[in-house]
Amino acid sequence: MARMPIMVKIGDKLKELRIERALTQEELGKKAGIGKNTVNRLEQDKTDPRPSTLRKLADALSVEPRELLDGKGQ
């Protein structure tokens, strides 16, 4: 039986947290050590975040990674 890939959608929450912190995509990317284009693709749910990218974004936004995944935390 074929396995269905698990899609992780963090775009809406990522954008909400970024805007709350008055950061541009470029500023968040620099703070997290990832590219602006990666931030853009994640916000548009065009790509799934790697676990390491998820941790970097969470650290840059001062939240737990699970908050990006399910809106819960702190």
VEXSE-709953 format. One record per residue: residue in one letter; residue number from 1; chain; x, y, z of N, C-alpha, C in turn. Coordinates in nm, 2 decimals, always signed. Example, Ala and Ser with C-alpha at 12.3 -4.5 7.8 and 13.67 -1.06 7.14 Angstrom:
BEGIN
residu a | num 1 | chaine A | n.east +1.32 | n.north -0.57 | n.up +0.78 | ca.east +1.23 | ca.north -0.45 | ca.up +0.78 | c.east +1.32 | c.north -0.33 | c.up +0.78;
residu s | num 2 | chaine A | n.east +1.28 | n.north -0.22 | n.up +0.71 | ca.east +1.37 | ca.north -0.11 | ca.up +0.71 | c.east +1.29 | c.north +0.00 | c.up +0.79;
***
This chain:
BEGIN
residu m | num 1 | chaine A | n.east +0.08 | n.north -0.12 | n.up +0.00 | ca.east +0.00 | ca.north +0.00 | ca.up +0.00 | c.east +0.09 | c.north +0.12 | c.up +0.00;
residu a | num 2 | chaine A | n.east +0.06 | n.north +0.22 | n.up -0.08 | ca.east +0.14 | ca.north +0.34 | ca.up -0.09 | c.east +0.12 | c.north +0.43 | c.up +0.03;
residu r | num 3 | chaine A | n.east +0.22 | n.north +0.49 | n.up +0.07 | ca.east +0.22 | ca.north +0.58 | ca.up +0.19 | c.east +0.19 | c.north +0.73 | c.up +0.14;
residu m | num 4 | chaine A | n.east +0.10 | n.north +0.79 | n.up +0.21 | ca.east +0.07 | ca.north +0.93 | ca.up +0.18 | c.east +0.17 | c.north +1.02 | c.up +0.26;
residu p | num 5 | chaine A | n.east +0.23 | n.north +1.11 | n.up +0.19 | ca.east +0.33 | ca.north +1.20 | ca.up +0.26 | c.east +0.25 | c.north +1.29 | c.up +0.35;
residu i | num 6 | chaine A | n.east +0.31 | n.north +1.32 | n.up +0.46 | ca.east +0.25 | ca.north +1.41 | ca.up +0.56 | c.east +0.29 | c.north +1.55 | c.up +0.53;
residu m | num 7 | chaine A | n.east +0.19 | n.north +1.64 | n.up +0.51 | ca.east +0.21 | ca.north +1.78 | ca.up +0.48 | c.east +0.20 | c.north +1.86 | c.up +0.61;
residu v | num 8 | chaine A | n.east +0.30 | n.north +1.94 | n.up +0.63 | ca.east +0.30 | ca.north +2.02 | ca.up +0.75 | c.east +0.28 | c.north +2.17 | c.up +0.70;
residu k | num 9 | chaine A | n.east +0.17 | n.north +2.22 | n.up +0.74 | ca.east +0.13 | ca.north +2.36 | ca.up +0.70 | c.east +0.14 | c.north +2.45 | c.up +0.82;
residu i | num 10 | chaine A | n.east +0.24 | n.north +2.54 | n.up +0.80 | ca.east +0.26 | ca.north +2.64 | ca.up +0.91 | c.east +0.25 | c.north +2.78 | c.up +0.86;
residu g | num 11 | chaine A | n.east +0.21 | n.north +2.80 | n.up +0.74 | ca.east +0.21 | ca.north +2.93 | ca.up +0.67 | c.east +0.13 | c.north +3.04 | c.up +0.75;
residu d | num 12 | chaine A | n.east +0.01 | n.north +3.02 | n.up +0.78 | ca.east -0.07 | ca.north +3.12 | ca.up +0.85 | c.east -0.02 | c.north +3.16 | c.up +0.98;
residu k | num 13 | chaine A | n.east +0.02 | n.north +3.06 | n.up +1.06 | ca.east +0.07 | ca.north +3.09 | ca.up +1.19 | c.east +0.21 | c.north +3.16 | c.up +1.19;
residu l | num 14 | chaine A | n.east +0.29 | n.north +3.11 | n.up +1.09 | ca.east +0.42 | ca.north +3.18 | ca.up +1.08 | c.east +0.41 | c.north +3.32 | c.up +1.04;
residu k | num 15 | chaine A | n.east +0.32 | n.north +3.35 | n.up +0.95 | ca.east +0.30 | ca.north +3.49 | ca.up +0.90 | c.east +0.24 | c.north +3.57 | c.up +1.02;
residu e | num 16 | chaine A | n.east +0.15 | n.north +3.52 | n.up +1.09 | ca.east +0.08 | ca.north +3.59 | ca.up +1.20 | c.east +0.19 | c.north +3.63 | c.up +1.31;
residu l | num 17 | chaine A | n.east +0.27 | n.north +3.53 | n.up +1.34 | ca.east +0.38 | ca.north +3.56 | ca.up +1.45 | c.east +0.48 | c.north +3.66 | c.up +1.39;
residu r | num 18 | chaine A | n.east +0.52 | n.north +3.65 | n.up +1.27 | ca.east +0.61 | ca.north +3.74 | ca.up +1.21 | c.east +0.56 | c.north +3.88 | c.up +1.21;
residu i | num 19 | chaine A | n.east +0.44 | n.north +3.90 | n.up +1.17 | ca.east +0.37 | ca.north +4.03 | ca.up +1.17 | c.east +0.36 | c.north +4.09 | c.up +1.31;
residu e | num 20 | chaine A | n.east +0.32 | n.north +4.00 | n.up +1.40 | ca.east +0.30 | ca.north +4.05 | ca.up +1.54 | c.east +0.44 | c.north +4.10 | c.up +1.60;
residu r | num 21 | chaine A | n.east +0.55 | n.north +4.05 | n.up +1.55 | ca.east +0.68 | ca.north +4.09 | ca.up +1.59 | c.east +0.74 | c.north +4.20 | c.up +1.50;
residu a | num 22 | chaine A | n.east +0.66 | n.north +4.25 | n.up +1.41 | ca.east +0.70 | ca.north +4.36 | ca.up +1.32 | c.east +0.82 | c.north +4.33 | c.up +1.24;
residu l | num 23 | chaine A | n.east +0.83 | n.north +4.20 | n.up +1.19 | ca.east +0.95 | ca.north +4.16 | ca.up +1.11 | c.east +0.91 | c.north +4.14 | c.up +0.97;
residu t | num 24 | chaine A | n.east +1.00 | n.north +4.17 | n.up +0.88 | ca.east +0.98 | ca.north +4.14 | ca.up +0.74 | c.east +1.02 | c.north +4.00 | c.up +0.72;
residu q | num 25 | chaine A | n.east +0.99 | n.north +3.94 | n.up +0.60 | ca.east +1.03 | ca.north +3.81 | ca.up +0.57 | c.east +1.19 | c.north +3.80 | c.up +0.57;
residu e | num 26 | chaine A | n.east +1.25 | n.north +3.90 | n.up +0.52 | ca.east +1.40 | ca.north +3.91 | ca.up +0.51 | c.east +1.45 | c.north +3.92 | c.up +0.66;
residu e | num 27 | chaine A | n.east +1.40 | n.north +4.00 | n.up +0.74 | ca.east +1.45 | ca.north +4.01 | ca.up +0.88 | c.east +1.43 | c.north +3.88 | c.up +0.96;
residu l | num 28 | chaine A | n.east +1.32 | n.north +3.81 | n.up +0.94 | ca.east +1.30 | ca.north +3.68 | ca.up +1.00 | c.east +1.40 | c.north +3.58 | c.up +0.95;
residu g | num 29 | chaine A | n.east +1.42 | n.north +3.58 | n.up +0.82 | ca.east +1.51 | ca.north +3.49 | ca.up +0.76 | c.east +1.65 | c.north +3.51 | c.up +0.82;
residu k | num 30 | chaine A | n.east +1.70 | n.north +3.63 | n.up +0.83 | ca.east +1.83 | ca.north +3.66 | ca.up +0.88 | c.east +1.84 | c.north +3.62 | c.up +1.03;
residu k | num 31 | chaine A | n.east +1.73 | n.north +3.65 | n.up +1.11 | ca.east +1.73 | ca.north +3.61 | ca.up +1.25 | c.east +1.73 | c.north +3.46 | c.up +1.27;
residu a | num 32 | chaine A | n.east +1.67 | n.north +3.39 | n.up +1.18 | ca.east +1.66 | ca.north +3.24 | ca.up +1.19 | c.east +1.78 | c.north +3.17 | c.up +1.11;
residu g | num 33 | chaine A | n.east +1.85 | n.north +3.25 | n.up +1.03 | ca.east +1.96 | ca.north +3.19 | ca.up +0.96 | c.east +1.91 | c.north +3.11 | c.up +0.84;
residu i | num 34 | chaine A | n.east +1.80 | n.north +3.15 | n.up +0.78 | ca.east +1.75 | ca.north +3.09 | ca.up +0.66 | c.east +1.72 | c.north +3.20 | c.up +0.55;
residu g | num 35 | chaine A | n.east +1.70 | n.north +3.16 | n.up +0.43 | ca.east +1.67 | ca.north +3.25 | ca.up +0.33 | c.east +1.53 | c.north +3.32 | c.up +0.33;
residu k | num 36 | chaine A | n.east +1.53 | n.north +3.44 | n.up +0.28 | ca.east +1.40 | ca.north +3.51 | ca.up +0.27 | c.east +1.30 | c.north +3.43 | c.up +0.18;
residu n | num 37 | chaine A | n.east +1.35 | n.north +3.37 | n.up +0.07 | ca.east +1.27 | ca.north +3.29 | ca.up -0.02 | c.east +1.21 | c.north +3.17 | c.up +0.06;
residu t | num 38 | chaine A | n.east +1.28 | n.north +3.11 | n.up +0.15 | ca.east +1.23 | ca.north +3.00 | ca.up +0.23 | c.east +1.12 | c.north +3.04 | c.up +0.32;
residu v | num 39 | chaine A | n.east +1.14 | n.north +3.16 | n.up +0.38 | ca.east +1.03 | ca.north +3.21 | ca.up +0.46 | c.east +0.90 | c.north +3.23 | c.up +0.38;
residu n | num 40 | chaine A | n.east +0.92 | n.north +3.29 | n.up +0.26 | ca.east +0.81 | ca.north +3.31 | ca.up +0.17 | c.east +0.74 | c.north +3.18 | c.up +0.13;
residu r | num 41 | chaine A | n.east +0.81 | n.north +3.08 | n.up +0.09 | ca.east +0.75 | ca.north +2.96 | ca.up +0.05 | c.east +0.68 | c.north +2.89 | c.up +0.17;
residu l | num 42 | chaine A | n.east +0.74 | n.north +2.90 | n.up +0.29 | ca.east +0.67 | ca.north +2.84 | ca.up +0.41 | c.east +0.54 | c.north +2.91 | c.up +0.44;
residu e | num 43 | chaine A | n.east +0.54 | n.north +3.04 | n.up +0.43 | ca.east +0.42 | ca.north +3.12 | ca.up +0.46 | c.east +0.31 | c.north +3.09 | c.up +0.36;
residu q | num 44 | chaine A | n.east +0.35 | n.north +3.06 | n.up +0.23 | ca.east +0.25 | ca.north +3.03 | ca.up +0.13 | c.east +0.22 | c.north +2.88 | c.up +0.13;
residu d | num 45 | chaine A | n.east +0.27 | n.north +2.80 | n.up +0.22 | ca.east +0.26 | ca.north +2.66 | ca.up +0.23 | c.east +0.30 | c.north +2.59 | c.up +0.10;
residu k | num 46 | chaine A | n.east +0.40 | n.north +2.64 | n.up +0.04 | ca.east +0.45 | ca.north +2.58 | ca.up -0.09 | c.east +0.56 | c.north +2.47 | c.up -0.06;
residu t | num 47 | chaine A | n.east +0.60 | n.north +2.47 | n.up +0.06 | ca.east +0.71 | ca.north +2.37 | ca.up +0.10 | c.east +0.69 | c.north +2.34 | c.up +0.25;
residu d | num 48 | chaine A | n.east +0.73 | n.north +2.22 | n.up +0.29 | ca.east +0.72 | ca.north +2.17 | ca.up +0.42 | c.east +0.85 | c.north +2.21 | c.up +0.49;
residu p | num 49 | chaine A | n.east +0.84 | n.north +2.25 | n.up +0.62 | ca.east +0.97 | ca.north +2.29 | ca.up +0.69 | c.east +1.04 | c.north +2.16 | c.up +0.74;
residu r | num 50 | chaine A | n.east +1.17 | n.north +2.17 | n.up +0.73 | ca.east +1.26 | ca.north +2.06 | ca.up +0.79 | c.east +1.25 | c.north +2.08 | c.up +0.94;
residu p | num 51 | chaine A | n.east +1.27 | n.north +1.98 | n.up +1.01 | ca.east +1.27 | ca.north +1.99 | ca.up +1.16 | c.east +1.37 | c.north +2.10 | c.up +1.21;
residu s | num 52 | chaine A | n.east +1.49 | n.north +2.11 | n.up +1.15 | ca.east +1.59 | ca.north +2.21 | ca.up +1.19 | c.east +1.54 | c.north +2.35 | c.up +1.15;
residu t | num 53 | chaine A | n.east +1.47 | n.north +2.36 | n.up +1.04 | ca.east +1.42 | ca.north +2.49 | ca.up +1.00 | c.east +1.31 | c.north +2.54 | c.up +1.10;
residu l | num 54 | chaine A | n.east +1.22 | n.north +2.44 | n.up +1.13 | ca.east +1.12 | ca.north +2.47 | ca.up +1.23 | c.east +1.17 | c.north +2.52 | c.up +1.36;
residu r | num 55 | chaine A | n.east +1.28 | n.north +2.45 | n.up +1.41 | ca.east +1.34 | ca.north +2.50 | ca.up +1.54 | c.east +1.40 | c.north +2.64 | c.up +1.52;
residu k | num 56 | chaine A | n.east +1.47 | n.north +2.66 | n.up +1.41 | ca.east +1.53 | ca.north +2.79 | ca.up +1.39 | c.east +1.43 | c.north +2.91 | c.up +1.39;
residu l | num 57 | chaine A | n.east +1.32 | n.north +2.88 | n.up +1.32 | ca.east +1.21 | ca.north +2.98 | ca.up +1.31 | c.east +1.15 | c.north +3.00 | c.up +1.45;
residu a | num 58 | chaine A | n.east +1.12 | n.north +2.89 | n.up +1.52 | ca.east +1.07 | ca.north +2.90 | ca.up +1.66 | c.east +1.16 | c.north +2.98 | c.up +1.75;
residu d | num 59 | chaine A | n.east +1.29 | n.north +2.96 | n.up +1.74 | ca.east +1.38 | ca.north +3.03 | ca.up +1.82 | c.east +1.38 | c.north +3.18 | c.up +1.78;
residu a | num 60 | chaine A | n.east +1.38 | n.north +3.21 | n.up +1.66 | ca.east +1.38 | ca.north +3.35 | ca.up +1.61 | c.east +1.26 | c.north +3.42 | c.up +1.65;
residu l | num 61 | chaine A | n.east +1.14 | n.north +3.35 | n.up +1.66 | ca.east +1.02 | ca.north +3.41 | ca.up +1.70 | c.east +0.99 | c.north +3.40 | c.up +1.85;
residu s | num 62 | chaine A | n.east +1.08 | n.north +3.33 | n.up +1.93 | ca.east +1.07 | ca.north +3.31 | ca.up +2.07 | c.east +0.94 | c.north +3.24 | c.up +2.11;
residu v | num 63 | chaine A | n.east +0.92 | n.north +3.13 | n.up +2.04 | ca.east +0.80 | ca.north +3.04 | ca.up +2.06 | c.east +0.85 | c.north +2.90 | c.up +2.06;
residu e | num 64 | chaine A | n.east +0.77 | n.north +2.81 | n.up +2.11 | ca.east +0.80 | ca.north +2.66 | ca.up +2.10 | c.east +0.77 | c.north +2.62 | c.up +1.96;
residu p | num 65 | chaine A | n.east +0.84 | n.north +2.52 | n.up +1.91 | ca.east +0.81 | ca.north +2.47 | ca.up +1.77 | c.east +0.67 | c.north +2.43 | c.up +1.76;
residu r | num 66 | chaine A | n.east +0.61 | n.north +2.37 | n.up +1.86 | ca.east +0.47 | ca.north +2.32 | ca.up +1.85 | c.east +0.37 | c.north +2.43 | c.up +1.83;
residu e | num 67 | chaine A | n.east +0.41 | n.north +2.56 | n.up +1.87 | ca.east +0.32 | ca.north +2.67 | ca.up +1.84 | c.east +0.30 | c.north +2.70 | c.up +1.69;
residu l | num 68 | chaine A | n.east +0.41 | n.north +2.67 | n.up +1.62 | ca.east +0.40 | ca.north +2.69 | ca.up +1.47 | c.east +0.32 | c.north +2.58 | c.up +1.41;
residu l | num 69 | chaine A | n.east +0.33 | n.north +2.46 | n.up +1.47 | ca.east +0.26 | ca.north +2.35 | ca.up +1.42 | c.east +0.11 | c.north +2.35 | c.up +1.45;
residu d | num 70 | chaine A | n.east +0.07 | n.north +2.38 | n.up +1.57 | ca.east -0.07 | ca.north +2.37 | ca.up +1.61 | c.east -0.13 | c.north +2.49 | c.up +1.68;
residu g | num 71 | chaine A | n.east -0.05 | n.north +2.60 | n.up +1.68 | ca.east -0.10 | ca.north +2.72 | ca.up +1.74 | c.east -0.10 | c.north +2.72 | c.up +1.89;
residu k | num 72 | chaine A | n.east -0.05 | n.north +2.62 | n.up +1.95 | ca.east -0.05 | ca.north +2.61 | ca.up +2.10 | c.east +0.09 | c.north +2.64 | c.up +2.15;
residu g | num 73 | chaine A | n.east +0.10 | n.north +2.66 | n.up +2.27 | ca.east +0.23 | ca.north +2.69 | ca.up +2.34 | c.east +0.22 | c.north +2.81 | c.up +2.43;
residu q | num 74 | chaine A | n.east +0.33 | n.north +2.84 | n.up +2.49 | ca.east +0.34 | ca.north +2.95 | ca.up +2.58 | c.east +0.22 | c.north +2.98 | c.up +2.65;
***
